[in-house]
Amino acid sequence: MNEKKQDIWIPAMGWIAQDSGMLQLEQSSDGFHRVGINGVKVIIATGDKKVKFIVFEDHTIAHVLSDMDCPGGNIQVCGKKALYVAYCNNYEEIL
Protein backbone atom coordinates (compact mmCIF):
# COMPACT_ATOMS: atom_id res chain seq x y z
CA MET A 1 0.00 0.00 0.00
CA ASN A 2 1.47 3.35 -1.06
CA GLU A 3 0.51 5.98 1.53
CA LYS A 4 0.90 9.66 0.59
CA LYS A 5 2.63 11.88 3.16
CA GLN A 6 0.49 14.73 4.46
CA ASP A 7 1.45 18.38 4.89
CA ILE A 8 1.95 19.26 8.58
CA TRP A 9 0.26 22.12 10.45
CA ILE A 10 2.54 23.76 13.03
CA PRO A 11 0.94 26.27 15.41
CA ALA A 12 2.65 29.69 15.07
CA MET A 13 4.34 28.63 11.81
CA GLY A 14 1.64 27.40 9.46
CA TRP A 15 1.71 24.56 6.95
CA ILE A 16 4.91 22.66 6.22
CA ALA A 17 4.78 20.89 2.86
CA GLN A 18 5.57 17.18 2.88
CA ASP A 19 8.28 17.80 0.28
CA SER A 20 9.90 20.66 2.25
CA GLY A 21 12.95 18.67 3.29
CA MET A 22 11.90 18.63 6.95
CA LEU A 23 12.43 15.28 8.66
CA GLN A 24 9.71 13.60 10.72
CA LEU A 25 11.01 12.03 13.92
CA GLU A 26 9.44 9.66 16.45
CA GLN A 27 11.15 11.31 19.43
CA SER A 28 13.35 14.25 20.40
CA SER A 29 17.13 13.78 20.61
CA ASP A 30 17.04 13.36 24.37
CA GLY A 31 13.99 11.06 24.23
CA PHE A 32 11.98 13.38 26.48
CA HIS A 33 9.32 14.13 23.85
CA ARG A 34 7.71 11.25 21.92
CA VAL A 35 5.02 11.38 19.26
CA GLY A 36 1.67 10.32 20.70
CA ILE A 37 2.70 10.81 24.35
CA ASN A 38 1.73 13.78 26.55
CA GLY A 39 0.00 15.59 23.70
CA VAL A 40 2.87 15.54 21.19
CA LYS A 41 1.29 15.45 17.71
CA VAL A 42 4.41 15.42 15.57
CA ILE A 43 8.14 16.09 15.82
CA ILE A 44 9.96 17.49 12.81
CA ALA A 45 13.50 18.71 12.27
CA THR A 46 15.37 20.72 9.69
CA GLY A 47 17.43 18.62 7.27
CA ASP A 48 20.60 19.24 9.29
CA LYS A 49 18.71 18.45 12.55
CA LYS A 50 19.88 21.71 14.15
CA VAL A 51 16.29 22.78 14.87
CA LYS A 52 13.64 20.36 16.11
CA PHE A 53 9.98 21.36 16.42
CA ILE A 54 7.87 19.59 19.05
CA VAL A 55 4.30 20.15 17.86
CA PHE A 56 1.28 20.05 20.17
CA GLU A 57 -2.38 20.82 19.37
CA ASP A 58 -2.12 24.56 20.10
CA HIS A 59 1.56 25.37 20.57
CA THR A 60 5.04 24.47 19.37
CA ILE A 61 8.37 24.12 21.16
CA ALA A 62 11.52 24.63 19.08
CA HIS A 63 14.82 23.18 20.25
CA VAL A 64 17.81 24.86 18.61
CA LEU A 65 21.25 23.30 18.59
CA SER A 66 23.75 26.01 19.53
CA ASP A 67 27.43 26.54 18.81
CA MET A 68 28.13 24.75 22.07
CA ASP A 69 26.36 21.55 20.96
CA CYS A 70 23.67 21.79 23.60
CA PRO A 71 19.94 22.15 22.94
CA GLY A 72 19.09 25.83 23.07
CA GLY A 73 15.34 25.87 23.26
CA ASN A 74 14.25 25.64 26.99
CA ILE A 75 17.77 25.24 28.44
CA GLN A 76 19.00 28.61 29.66
CA VAL A 77 22.07 27.35 31.52
CA CYS A 78 23.84 26.88 28.18
CA GLY A 79 24.20 30.66 27.88
CA LYS A 80 22.63 33.48 25.90
CA LYS A 81 23.76 32.21 22.51
CA ALA A 82 22.05 28.89 23.13
CA LEU A 83 18.58 30.25 23.88
CA TYR A 84 17.03 31.20 20.54
CA VAL A 85 13.45 30.00 20.73
CA ALA A 86 11.78 28.62 23.83
CA TYR A 87 8.02 28.49 23.46
CA CYS A 88 5.59 30.33 21.25
CA ASN A 89 1.87 30.40 20.53
CA ASN A 90 2.34 32.97 17.78
CA TYR A 91 5.06 34.98 16.06
CA GLU A 92 4.87 37.72 18.70
CA GLU A 93 5.81 35.45 21.61
CA ILE A 94 9.25 34.29 20.53
CA LEU A 95 11.51 34.69 23.57
C-alpha positions as CSV (number, residue, x, y, z in Angstrom):
1,M,0.0,0.0,0.0
2,N,1.5,3.4,-1.1
3,E,0.5,6.0,1.5
4,K,0.9,9.7,0.6
5,K,2.6,11.9,3.2
6,Q,0.5,14.7,4.5
7,D,1.4,18.4,4.9
8,I,1.9,19.3,8.6
9,W,0.3,22.1,10.4
10,I,2.5,23.8,13.0
11,P,0.9,26.3,15.4
12,A,2.7,29.7,15.1
13,M,4.3,28.6,11.8
14,G,1.6,27.4,9.5
15,W,1.7,24.6,6.9
16,I,4.9,22.7,6.2
17,A,4.8,20.9,2.9
18,Q,5.6,17.2,2.9
19,D,8.3,17.8,0.3
20,S,9.9,20.7,2.2
21,G,13.0,18.7,3.3
22,M,11.9,18.6,6.9
23,L,12.4,15.3,8.7
24,Q,9.7,13.6,10.7
25,L,11.0,12.0,13.9
26,E,9.4,9.7,16.5
27,Q,11.1,11.3,19.4
28,S,13.3,14.2,20.4
29,S,17.1,13.8,20.6
30,D,17.0,13.4,24.4
31,G,14.0,11.1,24.2
32,F,12.0,13.4,26.5
33,H,9.3,14.1,23.9
34,R,7.7,11.3,21.9
35,V,5.0,11.4,19.3
36,G,1.7,10.3,20.7
37,I,2.7,10.8,24.4
38,N,1.7,13.8,26.5
39,G,0.0,15.6,23.7
40,V,2.9,15.5,21.2
41,K,1.3,15.4,17.7
42,V,4.4,15.4,15.6
43,I,8.1,16.1,15.8
44,I,10.0,17.5,12.8
45,A,13.5,18.7,12.3
46,T,15.4,20.7,9.7
47,G,17.4,18.6,7.3
48,D,20.6,19.2,9.3
49,K,18.7,18.5,12.5
50,K,19.9,21.7,14.1
51,V,16.3,22.8,14.9
52,K,13.6,20.4,16.1
53,F,10.0,21.4,16.4
54,I,7.9,19.6,19.1
55,V,4.3,20.2,17.9
56,F,1.3,20.0,20.2
57,E,-2.4,20.8,19.4
58,D,-2.1,24.6,20.1
59,H,1.6,25.4,20.6
60,T,5.0,24.5,19.4
61,I,8.4,24.1,21.2
62,A,11.5,24.6,19.1
63,H,14.8,23.2,20.3
64,V,17.8,24.9,18.6
65,L,21.3,23.3,18.6
66,S,23.7,26.0,19.5
67,D,27.4,26.5,18.8
68,M,28.1,24.7,22.1
69,D,26.4,21.6,21.0
70,C,23.7,21.8,23.6
71,P,19.9,22.1,22.9
72,G,19.1,25.8,23.1
73,G,15.3,25.9,23.3
74,N,14.3,25.6,27.0
75,I,17.8,25.2,28.4
76,Q,19.0,28.6,29.7
77,V,22.1,27.3,31.5
78,C,23.8,26.9,28.2
79,G,24.2,30.7,27.9
80,K,22.6,33.5,25.9
81,K,23.8,32.2,22.5
82,A,22.1,28.9,23.1
83,L,18.6,30.2,23.9
84,Y,17.0,31.2,20.5
85,V,13.4,30.0,20.7
86,A,11.8,28.6,23.8
87,Y,8.0,28.5,23.5
88,C,5.6,30.3,21.2
89,N,1.9,30.4,20.5
90,N,2.3,33.0,17.8
91,Y,5.1,35.0,16.1
92,E,4.9,37.7,18.7
93,E,5.8,35.5,21.6
94,I,9.3,34.3,20.5
95,L,11.5,34.7,23.6
